[in-house]
Amino acid sequence: MPMLQNMGAARPNAPPMRHGRIKRRRIWTRIGQMSDARPRKRSLTLQGHRTSVSLEDAFWVELQRIAADRGTSMNALVAEIDAARGVSAGLASAIRVFILEQAKARP
């Protein structure tokens, strides 16, 4: 069994896409579960204002785990990330970088 199967096709035996047509992209993981590679938009409250952020499922799961480990809400954690980011970085990018730094710092 190959390590990764069917990168990009929605179904294992899907016919090739026609030129110019966009299909939802899914990635097959090693254990055969399908993971959605498309970002998902969620609403958060930062400084009393609602905003939406688009992240892939893996980042949402990890962000929730980090917030739970710290005993805080996801909104509070994202507010910390937002306050620490520079004006040149977008919020979604700042969240991804934060999660990567946290993962690298773990023993």
C-alpha positions as CSV (number, residue, x, y, z in Angstrom):
1,M,0.0,0.0,0.0
2,P,1.5,3.4,-1.0
3,M,2.2,5.8,1.8
4,L,0.0,8.5,0.4
5,Q,-2.8,7.8,-2.0
6,N,-4.7,9.9,-4.5
7,M,-3.3,13.4,-3.8
8,G,-6.0,15.9,-4.9
9,A,-8.8,13.7,-6.2
10,A,-12.2,13.8,-4.5
11,R,-12.7,10.1,-4.9
12,P,-10.1,7.3,-5.4
13,N,-11.2,6.4,-8.9
14,A,-12.4,9.9,-10.0
15,P,-12.1,10.7,-13.7
16,P,-9.6,13.4,-14.5
17,M,-10.9,17.0,-14.1
18,R,-11.6,19.0,-17.3
19,H,-9.5,22.0,-17.9
20,G,-10.7,25.1,-16.1
21,R,-12.9,23.3,-13.7
22,I,-12.2,23.6,-10.0
23,K,-13.0,20.7,-7.7
24,R,-12.9,20.5,-3.9
25,R,-9.4,19.2,-3.0
26,R,-9.0,16.5,-0.5
27,I,-5.9,14.7,0.7
28,W,-5.8,11.0,1.6
29,T,-3.8,10.4,4.8
30,R,-1.7,7.4,5.6
31,I,-4.4,5.6,7.5
32,G,-7.0,6.1,4.8
33,Q,-9.0,8.9,6.3
34,M,-9.7,11.9,4.1
35,S,-8.7,15.3,5.4
36,D,-10.1,18.5,3.8
37,A,-7.3,20.7,2.6
38,R,-9.6,23.7,2.1
39,P,-9.6,26.4,4.7
40,R,-12.7,26.7,6.9
41,K,-13.9,30.1,8.0
42,R,-14.9,30.6,11.7
43,S,-16.0,33.7,13.5
44,L,-14.1,35.0,16.5
45,T,-14.5,38.0,18.8
46,L,-11.4,40.3,19.2
47,Q,-11.6,43.4,21.3
48,G,-15.4,43.3,21.2
49,H,-15.5,43.0,17.4
50,R,-16.5,40.0,15.4
51,T,-14.1,38.9,12.7
52,S,-13.7,35.8,10.6
53,V,-10.6,33.7,10.1
54,S,-10.0,31.0,7.5
55,L,-7.7,28.1,8.5
56,E,-7.4,24.5,7.6
57,D,-8.9,21.9,10.0
58,A,-5.6,20.8,11.3
59,F,-4.8,24.4,12.5
60,W,-8.3,24.8,14.1
61,V,-7.8,21.6,16.0
62,E,-4.3,22.5,17.2
63,L,-5.4,26.1,18.1
64,Q,-8.2,24.6,20.3
65,R,-5.7,22.2,21.9
66,I,-3.3,25.0,22.8
67,A,-6.1,27.1,24.2
68,A,-7.3,24.2,26.3
69,D,-3.7,23.5,27.6
70,R,-3.4,27.1,28.7
71,G,-6.9,27.1,30.3
72,T,-8.1,29.9,28.1
73,S,-10.7,30.3,25.3
74,M,-9.8,30.3,21.7
75,N,-10.9,33.9,21.4
76,A,-8.5,35.0,24.2
77,L,-5.7,33.1,22.6
78,V,-6.3,34.6,19.2
79,A,-6.5,38.0,20.8
80,E,-3.0,37.5,22.3
81,I,-1.7,36.4,18.8
82,D,-3.4,39.4,17.3
83,A,-1.8,41.8,19.8
84,A,1.6,40.4,19.2
85,R,1.6,40.3,15.4
86,G,3.0,43.0,13.2
87,V,0.9,45.2,10.9
88,S,2.4,43.5,7.9
89,A,1.2,40.0,8.8
90,G,-2.4,38.9,8.3
91,L,-4.2,37.3,11.3
92,A,-4.5,33.8,9.7
93,S,-0.8,33.8,8.8
94,A,0.1,34.9,12.4
95,I,-2.0,32.1,13.8
96,R,-0.3,29.5,11.6
97,V,3.1,30.8,12.5
98,F,2.2,30.8,16.2
99,I,1.0,27.2,16.0
100,L,4.2,26.1,14.1
101,E,6.3,27.8,16.8
102,Q,4.4,26.0,19.6
103,A,4.8,22.7,17.8
104,K,8.5,23.2,17.4
105,A,8.9,24.2,21.1
106,R,7.2,21.0,22.3
107,P,9.6,18.3,23.6
